[in-house]
Amino acid sequence: MSIQVNRLADPTVRAFVTAVNSHDKAAFDALLAPGATMSDDGTDRDVADWADREIFSSNGHMDVESEADSGRVLTVSYRNDAWGEMRTKWHFTVDDGKVTRFETGQA
């Protein structure tokens, strides 16, 4: 059973999931701190390139299964047109309302 996005504990992470699920690239970009970084399955990636490929051009969607660490760690059923559906873990580093780093990978 998924957690409703509006019930996620961390407001920045909540906005991140909302931006992903609504395919709102401008809102997504606005949530990232200058120089924000990310990794996918332990490999650092270029955030803009990765987000375009894995979220925006492939209809990415996050169904949150659980949250931990005050809402900054999510277990998610993630799906997109490129890879189908998979269970993933997301770790967020947030500073002053902006995502400075996120890490995702298979759970």
N, C-alpha and C positions, 0 to 999 in steps of 0.2 A: 504494500500500500504506500502510495507516495504522500509526501508532505506538501501541502499547498504552499506555493511560492510566497504568498503574503504572510505566511507564518514562520518563515526563516528568521533566525535570531539576529543575524548580522545585517544591518541595512545595506551595506555596500555589496555584500554577497547576494542579498535579495535582489538588488538592482542589476547585478551581473546576470543572474539567472533569468530575470525578466527580459533583459536586453537580448540574450541568446534566444529565448523562446519566442520573442516577438520579431526576431531578425532585424533588430534596430541597431545597425552598425554605428550610427552617430552616438547613440546612448552608450553602447559598448566602449567605443573609443574614449568617450568623456569620463568613463570610470577608471581608465588606466592612468597611472601616474606617468609623468615624463620618464622615459627610459625603462618602463616596466618590462619585466622578463617573464618567461614561461618555459616549462619543460613538458614533454609528452613522453611517457614511458621512460623517464630518466634522461632523455636527450634534450638539451636546450634547443629551442626553435625560435625563429623570428616571429614575434607575436602577430604582426599584421598579416604576414603571409599565411601563417598557420590558421588564424581566425577566418580569413577569407576562404581558405580551402576546406577547413573542417567544420565551420559553422555556417557562414553566410552563403557561399555558393552551393552548399550541399544540404541546406535545410536542417541544420543541427537543432536538436531539442533535448532538454534536460528534464527528466522526471526524478526528483530528489527522493531517495529512499530513507535516508537518515542524515543527521547532522551531529557534529561533535565540536569540541573546542570553541564553545560560544558561537557556533555557526560558521566557523572558518574552515571546517573540514566536512565535506559532503560525500556521501556514497550516492551515486547517480546511475540510473538507467539512461544511457546516452544513445541517441540514434541520429544518423544522418544518411543521406542518399548514397554516400560513398562506401560506408562500412556496415550499414545496417545497425543493429542494436547490440550494445555491450554494456556490461556493468563496469563502472569506472569510479575512481576516487579522485576528488579534487581538494587540494590544499591551497588556501588563499593567505597571502600576506597583505594586510591592509594598513595603510598609514594615512591618517587625516582624511578618511573618506575615499581614498583612492587605492586601487589594487596596484601594488608594487611588484608582485610576483604571484603567479599561480602555477601549480603543478598538477598535471592530470596523468592518468594511466589506468590500465585495467586493474580492477579490484579483485 
